[in-house]
Amino acid sequence: MPDAPARTPPDDAETLRLDDALKLAGVAATGGEAKVLIQGGAVRVNGAVETRRKRKLVEGDVVEVGDDSFEIALSDDEDDDTDGAADDDANGEGDEEEDAPQLDDAELARWAAWVQDRVADDDVEAVIIRLGELHPDALEAVFARLPADVEEHVLNALDEVLERAEEDDEDVGDRPMQA
């Protein structure tokens, strides 16, 4: 099958790498998994097979993996401020989170379903690891789609992991240094 036709994005266009898009969409758990999918010919961009994992995607590109598909939606809305605050300060520095890729409804639903499935399989630590990859706004949107009991289960598991990490840090601090 031929590779997807190259569309060179304008120099000032926001882009997202294909492998990163697969991770954000929840299609691949890791960069390695994304690489295998892409280089194995399982990914299509705008209807054509794409084997370059660093392929730059732009707003409106459609990515397909098997029966799943999603459209790239990069946020560049300067007037989408809910608190009415200005986007840029006097130095011209804006909020870095404005540049974060946004997940559409289908992607958020996919993430929420994935979380529910993993919680049902009692694989909550995998959920915590994967959710750590999400932008805070996307994470909040995923949690908003979860049933209250699933959300509570994940948050309780996260608390346990954090408590264990703190205990491990304290234990390490109490041990004498070894040469």
N, C-alpha and C positions, 0 to 999 in steps of 0.2 A: 504494500500500500504506500502511496506517496505521502511525504511529510506535509503538514499543514502549510499553506502558502504563507510566506513571510510578509507580515505587515509591519513595517518599521514605524514605531510610534514617534510622534513629534518629540523633539528634545525636551520640551517643557511638560509633556504628558506624564501623569501619574501612572506608574506601572506596578505590577505584582508578578513575581516569578511564579511559573507554573507549579513547581514543587511546593512553594509556600501556599499557593492557593489550595492545593489538595489537602494540606495539613489544616488550614483554616476552615475548610469546608467539612472536615471530619472524615474525609475519604481515606486518608493515610494517617497513621498514628505517628510516624517518624519520617524524617527526610529520606532515610534508607528505603522505607516502604514506598514512598512517593517515587523514588528513583526506579525501583523495580517495576512499578506500574507504568511509568512513562516510557522507560527504555524497552519494556516488554510489548509496547504497542497497544496497551489497553486504554490509552487516553486520547481523546479527540478534542481538538480546539476548532471551533467554528466548522464542524463537520468533517475535518480531515485529521488523520492520525498525526500525533505530535510526539516525537521522541527526544526532544531537547528539554531537559528539566529546567534550564535557566531561561526558557522562552519567556519573554516579557509580555504579559497580558495587559490589556487596556480595558477601560470601561466598555461594557457591552459584549466583550468576548464571551462565548458560551463554551463551557468545558463539559465533556461527557466522559463518564467512566461506567461502562456497563449500561445499566438501565437508568442510572442517576445522571442528572445534569444540573448545572448551576451557571448563572450569569454573573460575570464580574461586575461588582458595584463598588467603585472607589469613591469615598466621600470627599468632596471638594466644596461642600456647601459653606460659604462664609456667613450666610445670614441665618443659619440653622441653630442659633444660640437660644436656648430655652431660658437662660437667666438674664438675657438682655445685655450682658457684658460685651465689651469690644473684643474682637478676636486678636488684635495686635496691641502690644503696649507701645510706649514711646520709642523703644529701641527697634521696633519692627519685629519683635519676637512674638510668635503666636503660640498657641497651645499645641505641643507636639502630638497630642492625641487626635487632633483634627485630621492628621495624615493616616491614621490607622484604617485599614480596610474594613468595611462594614459587611456584616453577614446579612443576606436577605432572609425573608421568612422561611423559605424552603431549607436553607442551610441551618437556621436556628432550630427548626423542627427536627432536622436530622441529628443535630447535636443533642437535643433534649431526648430524643428516642434512644440514641446511643447511651446516654447517661442512665436512663431508666433500665435498659437491657443489662448494662454492666452491674448496676446496683442489684438487680434481680438475680444475677449470677454471683453475687457477693464478691465482686471484683472492684471494690470501692477505691482501693489504692491506685488502680489504673485510671479510674475516673479523675482522681485528684491530680495525677501527673498530667493527663491530657488537658484538663481544664486550665492548668497552669500555662498552657501555650496560648490561651485566648487573651485578647485585649480586654481590659476590665469592663468596657462597655458591652462587648459581646458576651462576656461571662455573665454579667447582670441580666442580659436579655435571655440567655439560655436558662438561668435559674428562674426567671419569671414564667417560663413555660413548663416548669416541672411541677408535679403534684407536691403539696406541702410535705407529705411524709418522705418522699424521695429527697427533696431538698434538705430536710432535717437530718436524714440519714447521712448524706454526703457531708454536711457541715459538722456533724458529730464525729465522723471519721477523720475529717480534717483536723479538728481539735485534738483528737487522740494522737495523730501523727505529729502535730506541733508540740504536744506535751512530751512525747517520746524524744523528739529532737532536742528539746530543752534539757531533759534529763541526761541525754547523751553528752550534751555540751558541758553540763555540770560535772558529770563523771570524768570527762577528759580533763577539766580544770583541776580536779582533786588528785589526779595521778601525777607522780613525779616524772619529769622529762627523762627520756632515755637517750643515751648517746648513740 
